[in-house]
Amino acid sequence: MKTATLGPAQRAEALARMAERELDILVVGAGVVGAGTALDAATRGLATGLVEARDWASGTSSRSSKLIHGGLRYLEMLDFALVREALKERGLLLERLAPHLVKPVPFLYPLRHKGWERWYAGSGVALYDGMSISSGHGRGLPVHRHLSHKRALQVAPCLKKDALVGALQYYDAQMDDARYVATMVRTAAAYGAQVANRARVVGFLREGERVVGARVEDVEGGGTYEIRARQVVNATGVWTDDTQALINERGQFHVRASKGIHLVVPKDRIHSTTGLILRTEKSVLFVIPWGRHWIVGTTDTDWDLDKAHPAASSADIDYLLEHVNSVLATPLTRDDVEGVYAGLRPLLAGESDATSKLSREHTVAHPVPGLVVVAGGKYTTYRVMAKDAVDEAVHGLDQRVADCVTEDVPLVGAEGYKALWNARARIAARTGLHVARIEHLLNRYGSLTEELLELVVADPSLGEPLTSADDYLRAEAVYACTHEGARHLDDVLTRRTRISIETFDRGTRCAREVAELIAPALGWDAGQIDREVAHYEKRVEAERESQRQPDDLTADAARLGAPDIVPL
């Protein structure tokens, strides 16, 4: 299979090709579900297009807890079907589809009560492991274990001695959510899908009641394309209702947004060899290992303000700090927080007003002929959502279409990853890079690492780390634009890398260096470099200001103080 390259020329070509002839399926929205739907359709042999108004995963799918998990707490709600489905998908991702991107992660669950709690929680975790193994894809993770008070404190010395009487340790999995989506878009393109970001749907094409395509605005280059398709799939997450409004049709269900915020703190602030999962009065709180950092989250509150840039308020940050500090021997302070990010979950509205009780199930509907809507669900089960969406779309195609095959289609970079991992010391010796650098690259790009190393061979200066963000090589910034569809500085610092949440300066110190690195690939002049850097700095300042505000309303107003990036 030829690896697809998503540079500026390929984007322009994709838009032109989508407008040239009728597609079988046009997918609107390139979050995890939209990207998964495009991959599913393309691998069934369908002529497929994918358009995204901003950047791949720029909404919910880059702002999650970055976990691939079965949803342990859904067992308590007796939602066995959802857990079983998610555990099967977790195993597939770990073992077959994306072993380079999805990794095991341990969690410690502190027990607060002697006797009954160990039995109660232990039974739940044992059932979780059992369901995972019975799925046929769960043998790649260690099973849970019971820990005494003493052993738990050895594993997680950060905990207060009186915060637990013992603990359970179990395993789930994690990934870089934005990188996962970008990799999936490239995989779909490799199988023939035409893909374009910064391409906004501004209306639908109609023939009577039937939807026969979409009018798509090229946000970068200007102009509007009419893209005809036999079926259109609306996979726009929290924007589902807005997209439906373009045909004056809300559909059979309503999507509500629930805000979740996360804090990123340096690894040395929490002394532990394992992640933590803690109960709160409303939900659960995770402390998740994340490279040289920890992610602490999340909240779960209703949100009806700006969907593009959900803001974390001072109250949100205080809530997380208060709850995590209730068990930490050395409490975290505001000064420990490197990064903050907020995302919106697309929840199917139910009878209850409490967002933590709204459905995490997904729904597929066909509200008008030619238009399929898919919404709800969890990141972990995106592949099932995509399959159901394409199955529904296929009903509107007057032809026999192959069944879903994505259970057996690894993402680009997966094939050969394990062999390269075994050879990482040799690769390090050959390239002159430290073996830790090669490991970092392999766990972000898999076997595509070889493409990135070719950039370093051509220009050895790209093998140097970025100033003030030395987890990443200069080559990674260039590769983001030449191969992964990044169009702006914000795309590189926020989603292709995670510099915007992993450094105390939020990426402002390396912003100009990165802008100058990617300028040749994107055809920028000095003026555009200045505009990109200024925009990024304004965005960071607006986010910082929003995080000083007392509530959602004032935080939202502060965040909107920074405009979106202007077209080139």
Secondary structure, 3 states (H helix, E strand, C coil): CCCCCECHHHHHHHHHHHHHCCEEEEEECCCHHHHHHHHHHHCCCCCEEEECCCCCCCCHHHCCCCEECCCHHHHHCCCHHHHHHHHHHHHHHHHHHCCCCCEEEEEEEEECCCCHHHHHHHHHHHHHHHHHHHCCCCCCCCCCEEEEHHHHHHHCCCECHHHCCEEEEEEEEECCHHHHHHHHHHHHHHCCCEEECCEEEEEEEEECCEEEEEEEEECCCCCEEEEEEEEEEECCHHHHHHHHHCCCCCCCCCEEEEEEEEEEEEHHHCCCCCEEEEECCCCEEEEEEECCEEEEECCCEEECCCCCCCCCCHHHHHHHHHHHHCCECCCCCHHHCCEEEEEEEEEECCCCCCHHHCECCEEEEEEECCEEEEEECCHHHHHHHHHHHHHHHHCCCCCCCCCCCHHHCCCCCCCCHHHHHHCHHHHHHHHCCCHHHHHHHHHHHHHHHHHHHHHHHHCHHHHCEECCEEEEEHHHHHHHHHCECCCCHHHHHHHHCCHHHHCCCCCCCCHHHHHHHHHHHHCCCHHHHHHHHHHHHHHHHHHHHHCCCCCHHHHHHHHCCCCCCCCC
